[in-house]
């Protein structure tokens, strides 16, 4: 379970002054459901997810992840979270197995459990053929599988995906979307950010539209279609964001 | 658990470190082979070059002297000199190294000698050119012997004993043991090299583990794991420190071997100054230098990591850290200057103090008060630097600078 309560994050930029990257954002993500955070580039998706993963600290507000406060108990939060984004790269000089072992140990798994987990995950993701190959020698698909194994090794109840398919080819992206679905089917709480409408339509149970740091609306796809009298998600998105964008540009 | 987490990070960083070819070069190969190549290689080369130059019979030219046949025939009889026929362009010939020197016998030289008048004999040469100076040495030796002979004849003619010229003798005698003499000569250089290599050993891993991690995109990966930032910094810091100490240890070891080889080379080549290289690199000196290098290595590791963390890429980090090399080299070089000795004030200046104390240790001098003072002050600087490194790792604006 994730519960964001009035999350805000302000940055100071020398040229632009104070920037409100996230502005009083509140939402809930339930176990066994995928929450899709939809927004354009710079909308505040990554900052929100980084706060939930405790990589960044909120300026105001807080969030509870599995009952742990992101400000007060960041290490406990991280122990319950699997975080994956296109920016979360792999250590080039470690093998796929060594990398997953490293993160398993950081998550305080004992050696016997770690070995069992790794064998299980590597078989499930069909990774045994390259488990002893160094990460800098892996193909993009193999790297993504290794990243998935890294996020799964401690079997976290919450999964955070920040634009995980960005820049990936169709087959590798498919591996990721299948994996996200599997996480939901296993009862995990999943939050997922993207600006690709088709991914949201296919995957998400609840959609939150974020723009300029503010959560503008949220609901199931059916609710949004009904509320905005549009079938196409892209049209719904434009209907919500365009007036605000025009005001900002003016 | 904290110790375990630090150990996990350290082991992982160590694994990556030993698999990096660049590490092997900067931490192992450079300190291991730098000294033998520089010291033994260059000394051997210099000995060979000097030997060859000495074997050569310098070709010289005599200017004038037609009315002084005694000097001319004496010069022509010197076996270690080859006399070239006179040419008007003798200056050019010296510059072009066709002849090594020229000696000018003034007109009426012999007659002036007989009349007791003083004349000046000039030797023309190429300054800084070794073979030219060997030619000058041989001409000078002939002329001095000739002058001594003239003096003896004059004294004998007046029945005065030659001892009147030397009423007493002066002799210098060194009382310092040869180890201390050589320590004072090259000890400062060892301190300088330990300081410099300690820093170069720490530099590459400090960049790799901070800016390198940001550039590769693994910073976000590691920050999403449950390890605390303090443990993460400590794990990384210990690896950088290990690299700095490994470089320092290998360089000290390599220096010891180099001096040993050099001494053997000198002895086998029959050079008389072998004792000058009798360096005190016994276990006590090595342990003391290593002990003094320890807080300095902590200081370097923490400072380099902190600075490199501000950079977004390897290249940017290198541009930040290159000026650091000058900051380190200046006090280290200052310790080599003649007359710079360890004083209570200088004992507080980081790097300079360690270089100076290493110099003292090399001469076999152990001022325990100064050693304790330097060790303590460097430890304080190192602790402050480490604290700043921790604080920097907490700053989002540094970790996610874009």
Interface residues (C-beta under 8 A of the other chain):
Chain A: X11 X12 X50 X53 X55 X56 X57 X75 X76 X78 X79 X81 X83 X85 X87 X88 X89 X90 X91 X92 X93 X94 X98 X102 X103 X105 X106 X107 X108 X134 X150
Chain B: X1 X5 X8 X9 X12 X15 X16 X19 X20 X216 X217 X218 X220 X221 X223 X224 X225 X226 X227 X228 X396 X397 X400
